Amino acid sequence: MDFEARKVIEALRSGIPSRTIAGHFGSARAELLAEVSEWLGTKSSGGKILTASYGEGKTHLLGTVFQMAQHKNMAVSMVSLSRETPFNNLSQIYQRIALNTYLPKREQSGFDSLLDKLDSGKMAELQLYVAKELQTDKLYYLLKAYCNTDDHEVKYKLLADLLGYMVTNAQLKKIYKEIFQENVIYSANFVKSRHIWDYILFLSKLFNLSGLNGWVILFDEAEHIGRLGRKSRFSAYTNMAKFLDNDNSNVLSLFTMTNNYAMQVIEGKDERGHLMETEGFNNELIENVLLRIETAVELQPLDRNEFMEVLLKIVDFHSRAFDWKPSINLEELCEIAWSCGYYLRTKIRAAIENLDQLLQYGDIGVVTASELAQESYNEEIPLPDDL
């Protein structure tokens, strides 16, 4: 049995996207991917937004971009937004980013090995950077403590801080004094709600000094922002602006969301009207984000020729996974799968179902599929800052 082929078929059958699939099915939408590849090679900062219908391959596309970025020797982080990972809470988002950051040619996430590999000159440059270029100097004291202790428990605590499980200012003072017999004097106390961007800049600098060609952060299912309460949505848009329009972070960010967000949330919830009535937000900043969402590139459904290319690979993987040679006309299979549903995910699962039937029974029966309901943003969950 070809276990890799079986893994691909079962992943496609389940409808759950994976980076494994993306590695084998990255040729579709070649023109868009060529543009993304060029963007990844710019070594600049900023972000893009892509929209698409449910089931049309947004997550699969991000998996392909993940593979492309790693081949370009870039660090990649991939985060799916959800009720448990709301974008209005940037410190929580950072934690998810840090825990899901992958270095090139690494199957497991993690970046702590880079700290131990930096030579003394580059470590000194990193320490100078965090001391002078960030809003606070917390990371300077943390990095200096990490480099000058052999206590594994202390190192673990400091590494946990870099992963988002942060030590308090008082705890860091205590650790620093035990190592150096000196008191810490912060230029400004670190506050998670205001200064978490320091950690993004720190990681970006670390990746740069380690010889990587950049850092890409992929945010999937950004439509979950629409389910937040009003003030929390405005906070999420403010955070989104940090990733879309940063000039000095050397971080590229890509957001994907459903293509009905503008109609159902921006228009349906009258975001602009409520923004004018709500104090405490940078209206110009949020207006720019809303405009970016409304004018985002939309991921178009695959045409018949592109779908045929996908089918060729599916038939090949299915034959290898179950050690057989399907005796089926590809045009016929394409016609059957194409008529089984609107969404790409439904068409692919229908094709696999037909191949399964042919393998087990020697014939293809009738496959039907029901359309899924449209995404809705009527649910608005109040968070503490909205009460």
Residue pairs with C-beta under 8 A, 6 or more apart in sequence:
1 321
1 322
1 323
2 320
2 321
2 323
5 317
5 318
5 320
5 321
6 321
6 322
7 20
8 20
8 21
8 24
8 317
8 321
9 314
9 317
9 318
9 321
9 352
11 17
11 18
11 20
11 21
12 21
12 314
12 348
12 349
12 352
13 349
13 352
15 55
15 345
15 349
17 59
17 60
17 63
18 63
19 63
19 66
19 67
21 60
21 63
22 60
22 61
22 62
22 63
22 64
22 66
22 67
23 63
23 67
24 313
24 317
25 60
25 64
25 310
25 313
26 33
26 64
26 67
26 68
27 309
28 57
28 302
28 306
28 309
28 310
29 57
29 61
29 299
29 300
29 302
29 306
32 61
32 297
32 299
33 61
33 64
33 65
33 68
36 65
36 68
36 254
37 68
39 48
39 252
40 65
40 68
40 69
40 72
40 74
40 214
40 216
40 252
41 72
42 252
43 213
43 214
43 250
44 250
44 252
45 246
45 247
45 248
45 249
45 250
45 251
45 252
46 244
46 245
46 246
46 247
46 252
46 253
47 243
47 244
47 245
47 246
47 252
47 253
47 254
47 255
48 244
48 253
48 254
48 255
48 296
48 297
49 222
49 244
49 254
49 255
49 256
49 257
49 292
49 293
49 296
49 297
50 58
50 61
50 254
50 255
50 256
50 257
50 296
50 297
50 298
50 299
51 58
51 256
51 257
51 258
51 259
51 261
51 293
51 296
51 297
51 298
51 299
52 58
52 61
52 256
52 258
52 259
52 298
52 299
53 258
53 259
53 260
53 301
53 343
54 258
54 343
54 372
54 374
54 375
55 343
55 344
55 345
55 346
55 372
56 299
56 301
56 343
56 344
56 345
57 299
57 302
57 344
57 345
58 220
58 221
58 256
58 257
58 258
58 299
59 80
59 220
59 221
59 256
61 256
61 299
62 78
62 218
62 220
62 254
62 256
65 216
65 218
65 254
66 76
66 78
66 102
66 216
66 218
69 76
69 214
69 216
70 76
70 102
70 104
70 105
71 104
72 213
72 214
73 104
73 211
73 212
73 213
74 104
74 212
74 213
74 214
74 215
74 216
75 101
75 102
75 103
75 104
75 111
75 203
75 207
75 212
75 214
75 215
75 216
76 101
76 102
76 215
76 216
76 217
76 218
77 97
77 98
77 100
77 101
77 102
77 215
77 216
77 217
77 218
78 100
78 102
78 217
78 218
78 220
79 85
79 93
79 96
79 97
79 100
79 217
79 218
79 219
79 220
80 219
80 220
80 221
81 87
81 219
81 220
81 221
81 222
81 224
81 225
82 221
82 224
83 224
83 227
83 381
85 92
85 93
85 96
86 92
86 224
86 225
86 228
86 232
86 236
86 383
87 93
87 219
87 222
87 224
87 225
87 228
87 236
87 239
87 240
88 225
88 228
88 232
88 233
88 235
88 236
88 239
88 383
88 385
90 193
90 196
90 197
90 239
90 242
91 164
91 166
91 192
91 193
91 196
92 164
93 239
94 164
94 196
94 199
94 200
95 163
95 164
95 165
96 164
97 164
97 200
97 217
98 111
98 162
98 163
98 164
98 199
98 203
99 109
99 163
99 164
100 109
101 109
101 110
101 111
101 203
102 108
102 109
103 110
103 111
103 113
103 114
103 212
104 212
111 203
111 206
111 207
112 159
112 162
114 206
114 207
114 210
115 146
115 206
117 210
118 126
118 206
118 209
118 210
122 209
122 210
123 147
125 209
126 143
126 205
126 206
126 209
127 140
127 143
127 144
127 147
129 202
129 205
130 137
130 139
130 140
130 143
130 198
130 202
130 205
131 137
131 140
133 201
134 140
134 195
134 198
134 201
134 202
135 188
135 194
135 195
135 197
135 198
136 186
136 187
136 188
136 189
136 190
136 195
136 198
137 186
137 187
137 188
138 169
138 172
138 186
138 190
138 195
138 198
139 198
139 199
139 202
141 172
141 176
141 184
141 186
142 158
142 161
142 162
142 167
142 172
144 176
145 154
145 158
145 172
145 175
145 176
145 179
145 180
146 155
146 158
146 159
148 179
148 180
149 155
149 175
149 179
154 175
154 179
157 167
157 171
157 175
158 167
158 175
160 167
161 167
161 172
162 199
162 202
162 203
164 199
166 192
167 175
169 186
169 189
169 190
172 184
173 183
173 184
176 182
176 184
177 183
177 184
188 195
190 198
197 242
200 249
200 251
201 248
201 249
203 215
204 215
204 249
204 250
204 251
207 214
207 215
208 214
208 250
214 250
214 251
214 252
215 250
215 251
215 252
216 251
216 252
216 253
216 254
217 243
217 251
217 252
217 253
217 254
218 253
218 254
218 256
219 243
219 253
219 254
219 255
219 256
220 256
221 256
221 257
222 240
222 255
222 256
222 257
223 257
223 258
223 261
223 265
223 375
223 377
225 233
225 236
225 237
225 240
225 257
225 265
226 233
226 261
226 264
226 265
226 269
226 377
227 377
227 379
227 380
227 381
228 236
228 380
228 381
228 383
229 380
229 381
229 382
229 383
229 385
229 386
230 269
230 274
230 278
230 380
230 386
231 278
231 385
231 386
232 383
232 385
232 386
233 265
233 269
233 271
234 275
234 278
234 281
234 286
235 281
235 385
237 285
237 286
237 289
237 290
238 281
238 282
238 285
238 286
238 289
240 255
240 289
241 285
241 286
241 288
241 289
243 251
243 253
243 255
244 253
244 255
244 289
244 292
245 288
256 299
257 293
257 296
258 375
259 298
259 299
260 374
260 375
261 293
261 377
262 293
262 294
264 375
264 376
264 377
265 271
265 377
266 272
266 290
266 293
266 294
268 377
269 377
271 286
271 290
272 287
272 290
275 281
275 283
275 286
275 287
276 283
301 344
302 310
302 344
304 334
304 338
307 334
307 337
307 338
307 344
307 347
308 330
308 334
310 348
311 330
311 333
311 334
311 337
311 351
312 330
314 348
314 351
314 352
314 355
315 326
315 328
315 330
315 333
315 355
318 326
318 352
318 355
318 359
319 325
319 326
322 359
324 359
326 355
326 358
326 359
327 358
328 354
328 355
328 358
328 364
333 351
333 354
333 355
336 350
336 351
336 354
336 364
336 367
337 347
337 348
337 350
337 351
337 354
338 347
340 346
340 347
340 350
340 367
340 368
340 369
341 347
341 350
341 369
341 371
342 371
343 371
343 372
346 369
349 369
350 367
350 369
353 367
354 364
354 367
357 363
357 364
357 365
357 367
358 364
